[in-house]
Amino acid sequence: MSLGKRLIDLARAELNSLLDKAAELDDRDRDRDDDYRRGSGMDGDPSGWSDDELAAEIERRRQAQAEAEEAAHGPRPRPEPPPRSSGRSSGAPPRRTAAGDDAIRKAYAALEISAGSDFEAVRKSYRRLMRKYHPDLHGGSAEKQRDATALTQRLTEAYKILERHLRR
């Protein structure tokens, strides 16, 4: 049996097991809905429910969705809460300094966009400037190519700084 055939069979088996698990979860949710409605006297129309019943239903649905996502994607790490104390402990993330803010401001200026722009604007500006100043386009003299190389390196550094800043 070829390697490609084995991979296809393995993928098919994984897909079938995921589909079985999803159907099982769906059946379990349907049974839970029926039990819940029978136990609380609800007929499925939420317009007559009290606030407590609506809150309970919303929480139950959130739990069901979380269970389904966990079954499909595996457990997800919980975000850590922000530190409460003003003092720095050894495990606390470093504070942003004026130098860090200055570097971000300079990066925005290098990419010729206003400070605080979103990542999409940063990416578009970076690509536009790279098309304009790429060293391959300025190969007429060694000096022009050297300047273009230095400029594109600064643009790339600015883009990386802003990417790290905006994606965290």
C-alpha positions, 0 to 999 in steps of 0.5 A: 500500500502506498504512503499516499493511500495510507495517509488518506485512510488515516485522515478518513478514519480521523474525520469519521471519528470526529463526525461520530463524536459530533453526532454523539455530542449533538444527541447528548445536547438534544437529550439535555434540552428535552430533559431541561424543558420537561423539568422546568415546564418550558415549551421552547419559546423563550418569550415567556421565560423569567430572567433567571430561566433565560440566564440559566439557558444562556449559561447552559448553551455556553457550556455546551458550546465550550464542550463541543469546541473542546471536543473538536479542538482539544482543551484551550489554555485559559488566559492568565489574569492580569497582575494585581499588585503594583510591585513587580514579582519575578513572574510578572511581565515587563512594564512598558517604558517610555523607550518602548513607546518611543520605539513604537512611535518611530516604527509608525513614523517609519511606515508613514502611518498615524500612530495607533493604526490597526495591523491591516493598515500597518501591513498595507503600508509596509507592502506599499513602501517595500514595492516602492523602495525594494533594492532590486528596483534601484540597481542603477548604481551601488550607492542607490542600491545600498541606500535602498537596502538600508531603507528596506531593512529599517522598514522590516524592523519597524514592521516586526516591532508593530507586528509584535505590538499589535498581535499580543 
